[in-house]
């Protein structure tokens, strides 16, 4: 689950991490009032959307007068920002964050993430922070440094020294870094984060380290023990299909392909998506119906697939163990009562109640294309998508 920048900074402040003073605004009038309340003579107006690349898309604006704050707020609120992470449809700006300007001597990049290969939380740091960090990673990877943290010992002197060297910190900033690193590590682990990114982390002229920007993602599987963070969810920023899927216990992620997928089991779902790509097309979604799925949940899953205008064919790949194949078929019958099969459906049903599931489809007279294995199913799906 992603949260907004202003929310992430509020979490960081609880761990003693410095961030600029800022106030959330939902209207132009609130933005102007926020600038007055913050004081000073430089402000930054920031669009609050769940996507990176806001600066390059005009979503972060430096203002040197109250009039410029008002103009920037007017331009951003209600606008649609298109960044490299939003896709071509972009994201509409519903709220903005007004921050007090700060003295920037240098911009760094710092993030924490789960390093699956090292089976540890890792810090990623670079002396070249800011809007072009992706380009730095692509053209100058030697400026990106990773440091995995031993979960048994936590951060030790060697970790601090390696990251200080990687960032190129000196003087007061170098002395302050271990305290910052400890606080960030605690914020990451105690908040059950999957990502915590400061881009940029800045050093002021006085050598103070401040999180000028913050991105935080919480592990969905840990939200049950993070009620305060779970309450920060902004469904306006999420794909409505994904929000709807969660209500029925479905694991659904929208993608940019044209073959809708319904599978039971995350591993089988990933394998199905890989084979679709191997056959020359792209999946429109990840959809794992899970082991304890009901007819109602399967019905909703089919509705999600049939209502997606990007979907040109649907591939159902069920290896029935806990999930019964007849339940999948009954879910399809329920779904088409309100959402007709507007695209070809390819089904591979194997396992528990396999023959019963197939007979239910046949008795209903549905035009389903049957596959005996996944390779054939993917080939049929790719061919069917090419028909439309």
N, C-alpha and C positions, 0 to 999 in steps of 0.2 A: 504494500500500500504506500503510495506516494503522499507526501504532505507538502503544503506550500512553503515557500521561503520564509515568510514571516512566522509560520508555525515552527519550522525547524530552528529558527533563531531563538524562539522562546524556550525550546527544549535545551538548546545549547547554553543559554543563560543560566538555567537551573544547575548546570554543571560548572559554572564559573567561567565560561568562555566568553570573551569580549566580542560584542557585535555593535554596529552603529545604532544610535537611537533611532527608532522608527515608529510610525503609527499607520495602521491599516485604514484605508478609505474606500467606501463603496460609491461615493458620489463626488462630483467636482467640488461642491461646497465643503465636504469633509476633507478633501485633499488640501484645500486652501487653509482651512482651520488647522490641519495637522502641521503645515509648514509654519504657521504663526506660532503654534505651541512648541515646536521643536526649536525655533529661533535660528540664529545664524544668518548667513547670506548665501549659502549654497545648499541645494537639496537634490536628491535623486528620486525620480518618480519611476517605480518599477511595476510592470505588469505582473500579476500573480497568476501564472498558469503552470500546469504540470508538464513542463518541457524545457529542455536546454536550448541555448542559442537565442535567448530573448534579446540580448544586446545587439546582435547583428540584424535582428528583425525589427529593430526600432522600439523594442519593449522596455528599454532602460534608458532614461533621459536625464541628463544633467541640466539643472535649472539654476540660474543665477538671480532670479527675482521671483516674487510671488506671482507676477503676471505669467511668467514662464511655467510655473507650477500649474497654474490654472489652465493654460493652453495645453500642456502635456497631459493633464488629467482628462481634459475634454477629448483629446485625440485618442487616448488609449481606452477609456471606458467604453465598452460596447464594440470595440474594434476586434477584428480577427487577425491574430498573429500567425504567420506561417514560418516555421523554423525547420531545420533539418530533422527535428524529432517529432514534429506534429503531423507530417505528411502534407499533401497538397491542400487538404481541407482546412488545416489550421485549427486554432483554438480561440474561442471568443474570450475576451477579457471582461470578467465580472467584478474584479476588485483590484486595487492597486495599493502599493506600499510606499509611503513617503519616508525617506530616510534623510538624516542630517549628513551633509558632506563631511568627509574625513580627509586628512592629510595622507597621501599615498606616496611612499618613497620607493616601494617595490611590490610587485605582485608575484605570488607563488601559487603553485597548485598543490593541494593536499586532499587525499581521500582515504577512506577506510572501506574495505570490502572483504567478502569471504573468498579466500584463495582456496579453491577446492583441491587443487593439486597439492598444496602444502598442508591442507586440512587445518587452516588457521586463519585468524583475522590478519589482514595485511594492510600496511600503510603504503600508499603510492604517492610519491612526492616529485616535484619538479621545480626548478628555479624559474621556469618559463610559464607562469600562470596567466590566466586571462582568457579572452574570447577565442584565441587561436590554439588552444591546447590540443585539439584533434589534429591540427596540422603539425604541431610539434611532435606528437606521437608518431605521425606518418613519415615525417622527413628528418627528424632528429631524435630517434628513439633513445639515444645515449643520454638524453636529458631527462628521461623518465626512470625513476628508481623505485623499486619495490622492496619492502621489508616485512616479512612474516613475523608475527609475534607468537612466541611459545606460550600456549594457554596455561601451562603449569607454572611458569615463572612470571608471566606478564612482561611488561616493558622493563628492560635492563639497560645499563649504561651503554652497552655496545649498540643497542637499537637507537638510542638518542643520538649517539655520535655519528652513526651511519646516516641518519636522516638529516642531521644538521649539516653534514658534509654534502649530502645530495642536494639540499636546498641552497647551500652556499651562505648560510647564516653566520653572522659575526656579532661581536659586541653584546649589547643588551638583548637583542632578539635571540641570539644563540643561548643565552642564559635562561631566557623565558620559555624556550621551546619544550624542555622536558615537562614542565607543568602543564602546558597546553596539550602535549601528546597524551599525558596521563588522563586529562579531563576528556579528551576526545575518545580515548579507548573505553573509558567508563561509560560515556554517553552512548557509544556504539553497542557495547555488550549489554548494558542494563536496559536499553531501549529496544533490544532485539532487532537491530538494524540489519538490512542486507546491503545498504550503501549509505555512506555519509561523505559528502563531498563539499569541500570549501574551494570554490574557484571564482574569484581569487581569495586566498589568504593573503592579507597585506601586512607589510611592515610600515609603520608610520615614521615620520622624520625623527621621532623620539625613540624609535626602536621597539615600539609596542606592536604585538601581533594581534590582528583583529580579523574575524571572519566577516569579510565584506559580502560574501554570498554564501548560501548554504542550501544544499539539497539533501533530503533525507528520505529513505525508503525503509519501511518496516516490513519484516517478514510476516506475510499473511498468516502463516501457521502459528505465529506467536501472539496474534492479536487478542486471543482469549485471556492472556495474562497481562495485557497492556490496555486496559479499558480507557484510560485517559488519552492514549494515543489513538485508539480506535475511534474515539469520539471526534477526532480531527478529520475524518474522511470527508472529502468533498465530492459527492457523486456528480456534480456538474462537470467535473474534470475527467470523468470516466466515461468510457463507451457505454451507452445505455444498455446494450446487449450484455455486456459483462456484468453490469449491476443487476440486471434481471436474472442472469444465470446464477449468481451467488445466492439469490433468494430460493432457488430450487436445489441447492447443493451441487451445482454443476461447475466443473473447472473449465472455463471458457476464456479464450484470448483471441480477439479479432486480429487477423493478419491481412495482407494485401493481395492474396491470390484469388483464384476463382473456383477451386474445388472444396466444397464444404466437407468437413470430416466429423464423423461421430465414432468414437472408439471407447473401449473400456480398458482403463489402465494407462498411466502416463507414459510408461516405456513403449507400449504398443502404439500409443498415439504418436509419439515422436518417430517411431519406425515407419508408421504409415505416412507421415508427412515427408520423411526422407525419401521414401520410394516414389511418392508423387513427383517430387523434384527430379529424381533420377529418370523418371519417364518423360520429363520435359515440360511439366507444368508446376503450378504453385498452390499450396493449400490456402484456403480462405480463412482458416481458423485452427486453433487447437481446441479440441473439445473432448474431455475425458468425463464420461458419465459416472464413473466410479463403480464400486462393487455393490453398494446398497441402494442402487437407484430404483425408483418407483415408476409405474406407468405414467403418472402425471409428470414426473421429471423428464422422462424420455419424450413425452408429448411436447413439452416446452423446448427441449433441445431441437426437435425437428422444426418447430415453429421458428426458432432462431435462424436455422439454416435456410428455410424456405423464404424467410422475409428479408434475407440479405441480398440486395440487388446485385452484388458482385459475384454471387455464387451461380455458376453455370452447370454444375453437376454436384451430386451429393454422394460421398463414399461412406458407407456404414461398414465398419470392420469390428465385429464382435467375436471375441473368443470366450464363450460362455463357461464360466466356472461358478462363481457366486451369482453373476448376472445370468438370468435365464433368457434364451433367445426369443421365446414366445412373448416375454415382457416387452422386448424391443419392438416386435411386430405390432403388439397392441398399442404401444405408444404412437407408432406411425399412423394407425387407423384413427386414433383420437385426434392427432394433429391435423389430418387432412379434412376434418370436419369444418375447420375455420381457415386453414392454410393449405390450399390445393398443391399437389406436386407439380409445380410450374417448371421444374428442371428434372432431367433424368436422375434416377436413384439406382446406385449400384450397391448390392448388399453381399457381404460375406458373413454368414452366420455359422459358427462352429462351436460345438459343445453342448451344454445343458439345454434340453428341449429344442435341439436344432431342427428336427423334422417338423415338430409342432409349429415352430416359428415360421418356417417356410410355408407350411400348409395354410396358416392364417392369412398370409399375404396372397397366396394363390386363390383361396376362397373369396377374398375381397376383390379379386379381379384387377389388382394393381399392376401397372406396367413397371415392374422392377427387374433389373438386369442382375442375374446371379453370377457370382464368382466363387471358384473353389479354393483359391489361395490368394494371398495378398498381392503377389506379382500380377496375376490376372486382373484382380480388382482395380489396381492402379492403372493398368493399361486401358481397361474399360472406362474408367472415370476420365482419363485424359482424352480419350477418343470422344466421349459424350460431351465434354466441355467444348471440344472443337466443333461440334455440330451447331452450336448456338451462335 
